[in-house]
Amino acid sequence: MAHKLKKSKAQELLEKLFTATVEKTERVPKGFFNVDTWCKKLDLERSRASQYLVAGVRGGILEERKFRTFEKGRYYRRRFFREIV
């Protein structure tokens, strides 16, 4: 007969948080594009486009947000950028 260990409240909370966040993607709002899309729009290499995007965020021209996406069989947290209008 197997004995089931009693879980603490902290363990139960951690389990609830884990199940709430695992395998959930976030919908990317309209107007936000990832670095690869900006590379195509700007006709630049990825590293140069990233430098310009970061500079745009620092300068207040662009907004950066991170979203959880599902790509190539994995979940990733990716950076997305949009122009501040």
C-alpha positions in Angstrom: 0.0 0.0 0.0 1.5 3.3 -1.1 1.4 6.2 1.2 0.7 9.6 -0.3 2.7 12.4 1.1 0.8 15.5 2.2 1.7 18.5 0.1 2.4 21.8 1.8 0.4 24.9 0.8 3.5 26.3 -1.0 3.9 23.1 -3.1 0.2 23.3 -4.0 0.5 26.9 -5.0 3.6 26.2 -7.1 1.9 23.3 -8.8 -1.1 25.6 -9.7 1.2 28.3 -11.0 3.2 25.8 -13.1 0.1 24.3 -14.7 -1.3 27.8 -15.4 1.8 28.9 -17.3 3.0 25.7 -19.0 2.2 25.3 -22.7 0.3 28.5 -23.1 1.0 30.9 -25.9 0.2 34.6 -25.8 -1.5 36.3 -28.7 0.7 38.9 -30.2 -1.2 42.2 -30.7 -1.5 43.7 -34.1 1.4 45.9 -35.1 4.1 44.0 -33.1 6.7 42.2 -35.2 9.6 40.0 -34.2 13.2 40.6 -35.2 13.1 38.3 -38.2 10.1 40.3 -39.7 11.9 43.6 -39.0 15.0 42.2 -40.8 12.9 41.6 -44.0 11.1 45.0 -43.6 14.4 46.9 -43.2 16.4 44.7 -45.6 19.2 44.2 -42.9 21.0 41.3 -41.3 19.6 40.0 -38.1 22.4 41.5 -35.8 22.2 44.9 -37.4 18.4 45.0 -37.3 18.6 44.0 -33.6 21.0 46.9 -32.9 18.6 49.4 -34.6 15.6 48.0 -32.8 17.3 48.3 -29.4 18.4 51.8 -30.2 14.8 52.6 -31.3 13.5 51.4 -27.9 16.1 53.5 -26.0 15.2 56.5 -28.1 11.5 56.1 -27.5 10.6 55.4 -31.1 9.8 51.7 -30.6 8.0 49.7 -28.0 9.4 46.3 -27.0 7.3 43.5 -25.4 8.0 39.8 -24.9 5.4 37.2 -25.8 5.4 33.4 -25.4 5.1 31.7 -28.8 5.1 28.2 -30.1 7.6 27.5 -32.9 9.3 24.4 -34.3 7.7 22.2 -31.6 8.9 24.3 -28.7 7.7 27.2 -26.6 9.8 30.4 -26.8 9.7 33.8 -25.2 10.4 36.2 -28.1 10.9 39.9 -28.3 8.4 41.8 -30.5 8.6 45.5 -31.5 6.2 48.1 -32.8 6.4 51.8 -33.6 5.0 54.1 -31.0 2.4 56.2 -32.7 
